Amino acid sequence: MNHNIEIIKADSRSARKLFASFGNTLYKDSAFYVPDLEQDILDTFSPEANGAYEFCESQLFLAMRDGDVVGRVAGIINHRANETWHTQNVRFSYLDFIDDSAVADALLQAVEQWGRDKGMTACQGPMGFTDFDKEGMLVEGFDEMGSMTSYYNAPYYPQHMERMGYVKEADWVHIRVRIPEETPERFIRVSEMVEKRFGLRTVPLTGHMLFKEGYGKKIFDLLNEAYSPLFGFSKLSDRQIEEITSKYFKLIDMTFVALVVDSDDNVVGIGVTMGSLSHALRKSGGKLLPLGWWHLLRSLRLKMEDTVEMILIAVAPRLQGRGVNALFFRDLIPKYNKAGFTWAETAPQLETNHKELNQWDVLNPTFPKRRRCYSKRI
């Protein structure tokens, strides 16, 4: 039934490189796919580089036919998430395959069997090690430009998932808004009220604060607290916080980070945004060498794209629904206009997170993409 499909474990260095590059190869002619940096994928699945291995385990698989790679998938078990949510889930991640039912079947069956061997009773995905990894299969918006923070996949993927008996477990949506030329009066009014009522203020985040004064830890402690009720979330460890802060915050222009503190200087709100790198990543082809680094650096410095990506927004639970988000908008909208951005698009937002979704109403949002976590009893 496998039509000469061979599933191999991608344990060797050469096999891992094939795993990391396959998505970029499969979608090299796509007008909407944004390449992954292949070294980032290798680091993601390296226990030396990824602190998630303190509480996770993984197995990479390649589907081969006549010596060629025709699909890939990673199996992940997040033991901390399973303990938190009282589940026994194996996750699949980085699932990519040619439009062939035998290939899709063989890949998912490999993850399911690996999960069963580990005592798991359900398979879900696409999900990463943690909520800060890419997650969710695209089910709407196939003709929209992808981004560095989320998967792109062809329309045949969800068709195969449903054929194999996988069902919807959760959906995320992306929100896109046109950046207004002036900050809406509502945001100004609400932000002034919030400042007076709760003693809050926005402060500029600096590299010194982040790396020398411990604000990286403060920010991710807030994220751990704010995101804890969300689907599939597991708290980041101190090692992961240090890794993410040192690796990714160095790329971010702090101008576009909105930090909110209370009267005691506790971090109670954070909005991390940055100019899109989609076109720069497409030019890089997923490789930093020989010239990929130049395209990324040029885009970061010159802000060559018209879209800002809103990577994450979090508010302390005690202040959620109290208008704190207005402080983010009041702070960031003038900066976006000064930098020449026209559009803002969020990372995936759970469709059930109404507090998050409702804050965008005043900006007439659209929802260009929808992505899904599938699950199946195994």
C-alpha positions as CSV (number, residue, x, y, z in Angstrom):
1,M,0.0,0.0,0.0
2,N,3.0,2.3,0.5
3,H,3.8,2.4,-3.2
4,N,7.6,2.0,-2.6
5,I,7.5,4.6,0.3
6,E,10.2,4.1,2.8
7,I,10.0,5.9,6.2
8,I,13.4,6.5,7.8
9,K,14.3,8.1,11.1
10,A,16.3,11.3,10.4
11,D,18.9,10.7,13.1
12,S,22.1,11.3,11.1
13,R,23.5,14.7,10.3
14,S,22.9,14.3,6.6
15,A,19.3,13.1,7.1
16,R,18.6,16.1,9.5
17,K,19.8,18.5,6.8
18,L,17.4,16.8,4.3
19,F,14.6,17.2,6.9
20,A,15.4,20.9,7.4
21,S,15.6,21.7,3.7
22,F,12.6,19.7,2.4
23,G,9.9,22.4,2.9
24,N,12.0,25.0,1.1
25,T,12.5,22.5,-1.8
26,L,8.8,21.5,-2.0
27,Y,7.6,25.1,-2.1
28,K,10.4,26.7,-4.1
29,D,8.0,27.7,-6.9
30,S,5.2,29.0,-4.6
31,A,4.4,32.7,-4.7
32,F,3.2,32.7,-1.1
33,Y,5.6,30.4,0.8
34,V,8.1,32.1,3.2
35,P,11.1,29.9,3.7
36,D,12.3,28.6,7.1
37,L,15.8,29.3,8.0
38,E,17.2,25.8,7.8
39,Q,19.6,26.3,10.6
40,D,16.7,27.4,12.9
41,I,15.0,24.0,12.2
42,L,18.2,22.2,13.0
43,D,18.5,24.1,16.2
44,T,14.9,23.5,17.1
45,F,15.5,19.7,17.1
46,S,18.9,19.9,18.9
47,P,18.8,19.2,22.6
48,E,22.0,21.3,23.0
49,A,20.2,24.4,21.4
50,N,16.6,23.9,22.6
51,G,15.8,24.0,26.3
52,A,12.4,22.3,25.6
53,Y,14.2,19.0,25.7
54,E,14.2,19.4,29.5
55,F,10.6,18.2,29.3
56,C,10.1,17.1,25.7
57,E,11.3,14.3,23.4
58,S,11.1,14.1,19.6
59,Q,11.7,11.9,16.6
60,L,12.2,13.1,13.0
61,F,11.0,11.0,10.0
62,L,11.6,11.3,6.3
63,A,9.5,9.6,3.6
64,M,11.7,8.4,0.7
65,R,10.8,7.1,-2.8
66,D,13.5,5.9,-5.2
67,G,16.1,7.8,-3.2
68,D,14.3,11.1,-3.1
69,V,12.7,12.8,-0.2
70,V,8.9,13.1,-0.7
71,G,7.8,14.1,2.8
72,R,8.9,14.9,6.3
73,V,7.3,15.0,9.8
74,A,8.5,15.4,13.4
75,G,6.9,13.6,16.3
76,I,7.0,15.5,19.6
77,I,5.9,14.6,23.1
78,N,5.6,17.5,25.5
79,H,5.4,15.8,28.9
80,R,4.9,19.1,30.7
81,A,1.8,19.9,28.5
82,N,0.5,16.4,29.0
83,E,0.8,16.7,32.7
84,T,-0.8,20.2,32.7
85,W,-3.8,19.3,30.5
86,H,-4.1,15.6,31.7
87,T,-3.6,14.2,28.2
88,Q,-1.4,11.6,26.6
89,N,-0.8,13.4,23.3
90,V,2.0,12.9,20.7
91,R,2.3,16.0,18.5
92,F,3.2,16.1,14.9
93,S,5.2,19.1,13.6
94,Y,6.8,20.2,10.4
95,L,4.6,18.0,8.3
96,D,5.2,18.5,4.6
97,F,4.6,16.1,1.7
98,I,3.8,15.8,-1.9
99,D,0.2,15.4,-2.9
100,D,0.1,11.6,-2.5
101,S,-2.1,9.7,-0.1
102,A,0.5,6.9,0.4
103,V,3.1,9.5,1.5
104,A,0.7,11.3,3.9
105,D,-0.5,8.0,5.4
106,A,3.0,6.7,5.9
107,L,4.2,9.8,7.6
108,L,1.4,10.2,10.1
109,Q,1.3,6.4,10.8
110,A,5.0,6.7,11.7
111,V,4.3,9.4,14.3
112,E,1.2,7.6,15.6
113,Q,3.2,4.3,16.1
114,W,6.0,6.2,17.8
115,G,3.5,7.8,20.1
116,R,1.8,4.5,20.9
117,D,5.2,3.0,21.7
118,K,5.6,5.8,24.2
119,G,2.2,5.2,25.8
120,M,0.4,8.1,24.0
121,T,-3.3,7.7,23.2
122,A,-3.9,10.6,20.8
123,C,-2.1,12.4,18.0
124,Q,-2.5,16.2,17.4
125,G,-1.0,18.9,15.3
126,P,0.6,20.7,13.8
127,M,2.0,21.7,17.2
128,G,5.5,22.5,18.2
129,F,7.4,21.9,21.4
130,T,5.7,24.9,23.0
131,D,3.2,27.6,22.1
132,F,6.0,29.9,20.9
133,D,6.8,27.5,18.0
134,K,4.9,27.4,14.7
135,E,1.5,25.7,15.0
136,G,-1.7,25.1,13.1
137,M,-2.3,23.9,9.5
138,L,-3.5,26.5,7.0
139,V,-7.1,25.8,6.1
140,E,-8.0,29.2,4.6
141,G,-5.9,31.8,3.0
142,F,-3.7,29.8,0.7
143,D,-3.3,32.7,-1.6
144,E,-2.0,35.0,1.1
145,M,1.7,35.7,1.7
146,G,3.1,33.6,4.5
147,S,5.2,34.9,7.4
148,M,8.2,34.0,9.5
149,T,6.0,33.0,12.5
150,S,3.6,30.5,10.9
151,Y,3.4,27.5,8.6
152,Y,2.4,27.7,5.0
153,N,0.9,24.6,3.3
154,A,-0.9,23.7,0.1
155,P,-4.7,23.2,0.0
156,Y,-4.3,19.4,-0.3
157,Y,-3.0,19.1,3.2
158,P,-6.3,19.4,5.2
159,Q,-8.0,17.2,2.6
160,H,-5.6,14.4,3.5
161,M,-6.0,15.0,7.2
162,E,-9.7,14.6,7.0
163,R,-9.3,11.5,4.8
164,M,-7.1,10.0,7.5
165,G,-9.7,10.5,10.2
166,Y,-8.3,13.6,11.8
167,V,-10.8,16.2,13.2
168,K,-10.6,19.8,14.3
169,E,-9.4,20.3,17.8
170,A,-8.8,24.1,17.7
171,D,-8.6,26.9,15.2
172,W,-6.5,30.1,15.0
173,V,-7.1,33.1,12.9
174,H,-4.8,35.9,11.7
175,I,-6.1,39.5,12.0
176,R,-5.1,42.1,9.5
177,V,-5.8,45.8,9.9
178,R,-4.9,48.9,8.0
179,I,-2.9,51.2,10.2
180,P,-4.8,54.4,10.8
181,E,-3.1,57.7,10.0
182,E,-4.1,59.0,13.4
183,T,-4.5,57.2,16.7
184,P,-8.3,56.6,17.1
185,E,-9.8,58.9,19.8
186,R,-11.1,55.8,21.6
187,F,-7.6,54.5,22.2
188,I,-6.4,57.8,23.5
189,R,-9.4,58.2,25.9
190,V,-9.2,54.6,27.2
191,S,-5.5,54.7,27.7
192,E,-5.7,57.9,29.7
193,M,-8.3,56.4,31.9
194,V,-6.3,53.2,32.4
195,E,-3.2,55.2,33.3
196,K,-5.0,57.1,36.1
197,R,-7.1,54.2,37.4
198,F,-4.4,51.6,37.6
199,G,-1.3,53.6,37.8
200,L,0.1,52.2,34.5
201,R,2.5,53.7,32.0
202,T,4.3,52.7,28.9
203,V,8.1,52.7,29.0
204,P,10.6,52.3,26.1
205,L,12.4,48.9,26.3
206,T,16.1,49.0,25.7
207,G,18.7,46.4,25.2
208,H,20.3,47.2,28.5
209,M,17.0,46.6,30.3
210,L,16.5,43.4,28.4
211,F,19.9,41.8,28.8
212,K,21.4,43.5,31.9
213,E,18.4,44.4,34.1
214,G,16.5,41.1,33.8
215,Y,13.5,42.4,31.8
216,G,13.7,39.3,29.5
217,K,12.8,37.1,32.5
218,K,10.1,39.6,33.6
219,I,8.5,39.6,30.2
220,F,8.4,35.9,29.8
221,D,7.2,35.4,33.4
222,L,4.3,37.6,32.3
223,L,3.8,35.5,29.2
224,N,3.8,32.3,31.2
225,E,1.1,33.7,33.5
226,A,-1.0,35.3,30.8
227,Y,-0.9,32.4,28.3
228,S,-1.4,29.5,30.8
229,P,-5.1,29.1,30.2
230,L,-4.7,28.9,26.4
231,F,-5.0,25.7,24.4
232,G,-2.0,23.4,24.6
233,F,0.2,25.9,26.5
234,S,3.1,24.7,28.7
235,K,5.2,27.2,30.7
236,L,8.7,28.1,29.4
237,S,11.6,27.1,31.6
238,D,14.3,29.6,32.7
239,R,16.6,28.1,30.1
240,Q,14.1,28.6,27.3
241,I,13.5,32.2,28.4
242,E,17.2,32.9,28.2
243,E,17.5,31.2,24.8
244,I,14.6,33.1,23.2
245,T,15.6,36.4,24.7
246,S,19.2,36.1,23.5
247,K,18.4,34.7,20.1
248,Y,15.3,36.6,18.9
249,F,15.1,39.8,20.8
250,K,18.5,40.9,19.3
251,L,16.7,40.9,15.9
252,I,13.9,43.1,17.1
253,D,13.8,46.9,16.8
254,M,12.9,47.9,20.3
255,T,11.1,50.9,18.9
256,F,8.2,48.6,18.0
257,V,8.0,46.9,21.4
258,A,5.3,48.3,23.8
259,L,6.1,47.7,27.4
260,V,3.6,48.5,30.2
261,V,4.5,48.7,33.9
262,D,2.6,49.5,37.0
263,S,3.5,52.0,39.8
264,D,5.9,49.4,41.3
265,D,7.6,48.8,37.9
266,N,6.1,45.4,37.5
267,V,5.7,44.3,33.9
268,V,2.0,44.0,33.3
269,G,1.8,44.2,29.5
270,I,3.9,43.5,26.5
271,G,3.4,43.9,22.8
272,V,6.2,42.6,20.6
273,T,6.0,43.6,17.0
274,M,8.4,43.9,14.1
275,G,8.6,44.7,10.4
276,S,7.8,41.7,8.2
277,L,10.7,39.8,6.9
278,S,8.7,37.7,4.5
279,H,10.2,39.1,1.2
280,A,13.7,39.0,2.7
281,L,13.3,35.4,3.7
282,R,12.0,34.6,0.3
283,K,15.2,36.1,-1.2
284,S,17.4,34.2,1.3
285,G,15.9,30.8,0.2
286,G,16.1,29.7,3.8
287,K,19.9,30.0,4.0
288,L,22.0,32.6,5.7
289,L,25.0,31.9,3.5
290,P,26.2,33.1,1.1
291,L,23.9,36.2,0.9
292,G,20.8,35.4,2.9
293,W,22.1,37.3,5.9
294,W,22.4,40.4,3.7
295,H,18.7,40.4,2.7
296,L,17.6,39.9,6.3
297,L,19.9,42.6,7.7
298,R,18.9,45.0,4.9
299,S,15.2,44.4,5.6
300,L,15.7,44.8,9.4
301,R,17.5,48.1,9.0
302,L,15.6,49.7,6.2
303,K,12.1,48.4,7.0
304,M,11.5,47.7,3.3
305,E,8.1,46.0,3.7
306,D,4.7,47.6,4.2
307,T,3.5,45.2,6.9
308,V,4.3,45.0,10.6
309,E,3.9,41.6,12.3
310,M,2.4,41.6,15.7
311,I,4.2,38.7,17.2
312,L,2.7,38.6,20.6
313,I,0.6,40.6,23.0
314,A,0.1,39.7,26.7
315,V,-1.5,41.4,29.6
316,A,-1.4,40.3,33.3
317,P,-4.6,38.3,34.0
318,R,-5.7,40.8,36.8
319,L,-5.8,43.5,34.2
320,Q,-7.2,41.7,31.2
321,G,-10.4,43.3,29.8
322,R,-9.5,46.6,31.5
323,G,-8.4,48.5,28.5
324,V,-4.7,48.0,28.8
325,N,-4.4,47.1,25.1
326,A,-5.3,50.8,24.3
327,L,-1.9,51.7,25.7
328,F,-0.2,49.5,23.1
329,F,-2.1,51.1,20.3
330,R,-1.5,54.6,21.5
331,D,2.2,53.9,21.7
332,L,2.7,52.0,18.5
333,I,0.4,53.6,15.9
334,P,2.4,56.8,15.6
335,K,5.6,54.8,15.3
336,Y,4.2,52.6,12.6
337,N,3.2,55.7,10.6
338,K,6.6,57.3,11.0
339,A,8.3,54.1,9.7
340,G,6.0,53.9,6.7
341,F,4.1,50.8,7.6
342,T,0.6,50.5,6.0
343,W,-0.7,47.2,7.4
344,A,-0.5,45.2,10.6
345,E,-1.1,41.5,10.9
346,T,-1.2,39.3,14.0
347,A,0.3,36.0,14.6
348,P,-2.3,33.2,15.0
349,Q,-4.9,34.0,17.6
350,L,-7.2,31.3,19.0
351,E,-10.7,31.8,17.6
352,T,-12.1,31.3,21.2
353,N,-9.9,34.0,22.7
354,H,-12.6,36.7,22.5
355,K,-10.8,39.2,24.8
356,E,-8.0,39.2,22.2
357,L,-10.2,39.3,19.1
358,N,-12.6,42.0,20.3
359,Q,-9.9,44.6,20.9
360,W,-9.5,44.9,17.1
361,D,-13.1,45.9,16.3
362,V,-12.4,49.7,16.2
363,L,-9.9,49.1,13.4
364,N,-12.2,47.2,11.1
365,P,-10.2,43.9,11.0
366,T,-10.2,41.3,8.3
367,F,-9.3,37.6,8.9
368,P,-7.2,36.6,5.9
369,K,-6.0,33.2,7.2
370,R,-7.3,30.4,9.3
371,R,-5.3,27.5,10.6
372,R,-6.2,24.3,12.5
373,C,-4.9,21.8,15.0
374,Y,-6.2,18.4,14.1
375,S,-6.4,15.4,16.5
376,K,-7.1,11.7,16.3
377,R,-7.3,8.9,18.8
378,I,-4.5,6.4,18.2
